[in-house]
Amino acid sequence: MATNIAVKRARKAQRRKQVVAEKRRTEALDAGLPARVLRAAEAPIQHCLLSADLFELGIGTIILARGVTRHHLAVGIFLLDVFCLGIKDAMFKSLESEELAMYLEKAGSPPVSQQPSDARKLLSDLAAWSQSIGFVPHRDFVAVERIFGDVSADESEAHFPFGRDGKPVYIPGPFESATVVRRRVEQLQKHLGEDGFEFETAA
């Protein structure tokens, strides 16, 4: 009899542990990046901004900010290399409007407003183009890109030129190691051949 009671108690304790573990897994998913982005995507769009000199310099950002008001914002920030590497970074931040203004001020030239459908199409087209030459988007891109919510890239008729004069141009950043640079050059050679791209050092 005592043995049966002990077994029942052990089974009950095991079930409790399983319930607690499942609850913790659910809470972790709810607090994860994809879930936070999807919740943010339900709020109105307050800003959609693009670096004005993106296609001149080859590097810049797209910023999409959503919020019930303009003061408290959920922001998706995408660092783009339209000359070669594609989507280098994707970040999701909660910012006050003043913090966003400070970020934009530090970013350099003032950004320009962009139609959200054009911005989403730019991201989609750039991701496809860069992958075709061997460079996948940043690991958080898929999750953060969902901040666009129900905005459709299909509504955009914009066309974006990638590379320069139709040819990829790899310009290493100041913090890229010699190993990374060599690996990327080899990647371009593999996909495009010796003459299919240009390599420049940053000015």
C-alpha positions as CSV (number, residue, x, y, z in Angstrom):
1,M,0.0,0.0,0.0
2,A,2.7,2.4,1.0
3,T,4.6,1.5,-2.2
4,N,1.5,2.4,-4.3
5,I,1.2,5.8,-2.6
6,A,4.9,6.5,-3.2
7,V,4.6,5.6,-6.8
8,K,1.5,7.9,-7.2
9,R,3.3,10.7,-5.5
10,A,6.4,10.3,-7.8
11,R,4.2,10.3,-10.9
12,K,2.4,13.4,-9.7
13,A,5.7,15.2,-9.0
14,Q,6.9,14.1,-12.5
15,R,3.8,15.5,-14.1
16,R,4.2,18.8,-12.2
17,K,7.8,19.1,-13.4
18,Q,6.6,18.5,-17.0
19,V,3.9,21.2,-16.7
20,V,6.4,23.7,-15.2
21,A,9.0,22.9,-17.9
22,E,6.4,23.4,-20.7
23,K,5.3,26.7,-19.1
24,R,8.9,27.9,-19.1
25,R,9.4,26.9,-22.7
26,T,6.3,28.8,-23.7
27,E,7.3,31.9,-21.8
28,A,10.8,31.8,-23.4
29,L,9.2,31.6,-26.9
30,D,6.8,34.5,-26.0
31,A,9.8,36.6,-25.0
32,G,11.9,35.6,-28.0
33,L,12.7,37.8,-30.9
34,P,10.2,36.5,-33.4
35,A,7.3,36.8,-31.0
36,R,8.3,40.4,-30.0
37,V,8.6,41.4,-33.6
38,L,5.2,39.9,-34.5
39,R,3.5,41.8,-31.6
40,A,5.2,45.0,-32.7
41,A,3.9,44.5,-36.3
42,E,0.4,45.0,-35.0
43,A,1.0,48.7,-34.2
44,P,0.7,51.6,-36.7
45,I,3.8,52.5,-38.8
46,Q,5.2,55.8,-37.6
47,H,8.4,56.0,-39.7
48,C,9.9,54.2,-42.8
49,L,13.3,55.7,-43.6
50,L,16.1,55.0,-46.1
51,S,19.6,56.4,-46.2
52,A,19.6,59.0,-48.9
53,D,23.0,58.1,-50.3
54,L,22.5,54.3,-50.1
55,F,23.0,53.7,-53.8
56,E,25.8,56.2,-54.1
57,L,27.9,54.9,-51.2
58,G,26.7,51.3,-51.4
59,I,26.0,51.1,-47.7
60,G,23.2,52.5,-45.6
61,T,20.1,51.5,-43.6
62,I,16.4,51.0,-43.8
63,I,14.5,51.8,-40.6
64,L,10.9,50.8,-39.9
65,A,9.3,52.1,-36.7
66,R,5.9,51.2,-35.3
67,G,4.1,52.4,-32.3
68,V,0.7,53.3,-30.9
69,T,2.1,56.8,-30.6
70,R,5.2,58.5,-32.0
71,H,6.9,58.5,-28.6
72,H,7.4,54.8,-27.8
73,L,8.6,52.9,-30.8
74,A,9.4,49.3,-31.8
75,V,12.1,49.7,-34.5
76,G,13.5,47.4,-37.1
77,I,16.9,48.5,-38.4
78,F,18.6,46.8,-41.4
79,L,22.2,47.6,-42.4
80,L,22.5,47.1,-46.2
81,D,25.4,46.7,-48.6
82,V,23.8,47.1,-52.0
83,F,27.2,46.8,-53.8
84,C,27.9,43.3,-52.7
85,L,27.2,41.7,-49.3
86,G,23.5,42.3,-49.0
87,I,21.8,42.5,-45.6
88,K,24.7,42.8,-43.2
89,D,22.8,43.3,-40.0
90,A,19.2,43.2,-38.7
91,M,18.3,44.6,-35.3
92,F,15.1,45.0,-33.3
93,K,15.0,47.7,-30.7
94,S,12.5,49.5,-28.4
95,L,13.3,53.2,-28.5
96,E,11.8,56.5,-27.4
97,S,11.4,59.0,-30.2
98,E,14.3,61.0,-28.8
99,E,16.6,57.9,-28.9
100,L,15.7,57.3,-32.5
101,A,16.4,60.9,-33.4
102,M,19.8,60.6,-31.7
103,Y,20.5,57.4,-33.6
104,L,19.6,59.0,-36.9
105,E,21.8,62.0,-36.1
106,K,24.8,59.7,-35.5
107,A,24.1,57.8,-38.7
108,G,25.3,60.6,-40.9
109,S,23.3,62.1,-43.8
110,P,19.6,62.6,-43.0
111,P,17.5,59.7,-44.2
112,V,14.5,60.1,-46.6
113,S,11.0,58.8,-46.1
114,Q,10.2,55.6,-48.1
115,Q,7.0,53.8,-48.9
116,P,6.9,50.7,-46.7
117,S,6.1,48.5,-49.7
118,D,9.2,49.9,-51.5
119,A,11.3,49.3,-48.5
120,R,10.1,45.7,-48.1
121,K,10.7,45.0,-51.8
122,L,14.2,46.5,-51.5
123,L,15.0,44.1,-48.7
124,S,13.5,41.1,-50.5
125,D,15.3,41.9,-53.8
126,L,18.6,42.6,-52.1
127,A,18.4,39.3,-50.1
128,A,17.8,37.3,-53.3
129,W,20.5,39.1,-55.2
130,S,23.2,38.7,-52.5
131,Q,22.3,35.1,-52.0
132,S,22.8,34.5,-55.7
133,I,26.5,35.5,-55.3
134,G,27.0,33.5,-52.1
135,F,26.1,35.9,-49.3
136,V,23.1,35.1,-47.0
137,P,21.3,37.7,-45.0
138,H,22.1,38.3,-41.4
139,R,20.8,35.5,-39.1
140,D,18.1,37.7,-37.6
141,F,16.8,39.1,-40.9
142,V,13.9,36.7,-41.3
143,A,12.6,37.4,-37.8
144,V,13.1,41.2,-37.8
145,E,11.8,41.6,-41.4
146,R,8.4,40.5,-40.1
147,I,8.0,43.9,-38.5
148,F,6.6,44.9,-41.9
149,G,3.5,42.9,-41.0
150,D,0.9,43.0,-43.7
151,V,2.8,45.4,-45.9
152,S,3.1,43.8,-49.3
153,A,6.3,44.1,-51.4
154,D,4.1,43.1,-54.4
155,E,2.4,46.6,-54.2
156,S,5.8,48.2,-55.1
157,E,6.8,48.8,-58.7
158,A,10.2,50.2,-57.7
159,H,13.4,48.8,-59.2
160,F,16.7,48.9,-57.4
161,P,20.2,48.7,-58.9
162,F,22.6,46.4,-57.1
163,G,26.3,46.4,-57.6
164,R,27.8,49.2,-59.6
165,D,27.2,49.2,-63.3
166,G,25.7,45.8,-62.9
167,K,28.7,44.3,-61.3
168,P,29.2,43.4,-57.6
169,V,31.8,45.6,-55.9
170,Y,33.3,44.3,-52.6
171,I,34.6,47.0,-50.3
172,P,35.8,45.5,-47.0
173,G,34.8,47.3,-43.9
174,P,37.3,48.7,-41.4
175,F,36.8,45.8,-38.9
176,E,37.0,42.9,-41.4
177,S,39.9,40.6,-40.8
178,A,42.3,39.5,-43.5
179,T,40.8,36.0,-43.2
180,V,37.2,37.3,-43.7
181,V,38.3,39.4,-46.7
182,R,40.1,36.5,-48.3
183,R,37.1,34.2,-47.7
184,R,34.7,36.6,-49.3
185,V,36.9,37.2,-52.3
186,E,37.1,33.4,-52.8
187,Q,33.3,33.3,-52.5
188,L,32.9,35.9,-55.3
189,Q,35.5,34.1,-57.5
190,K,33.6,30.8,-57.0
191,H,30.2,32.4,-58.1
192,L,31.4,35.0,-60.6
193,G,34.9,34.1,-61.8
194,E,37.9,36.3,-61.7
195,D,36.4,39.1,-63.8
196,G,32.9,39.0,-62.5
197,F,33.3,41.5,-59.7
198,E,35.4,44.3,-58.5
199,F,37.4,44.6,-55.3
200,E,38.2,48.0,-53.7
201,T,39.7,49.1,-50.4
202,A,37.8,51.6,-48.4
203,A,38.9,55.2,-48.9
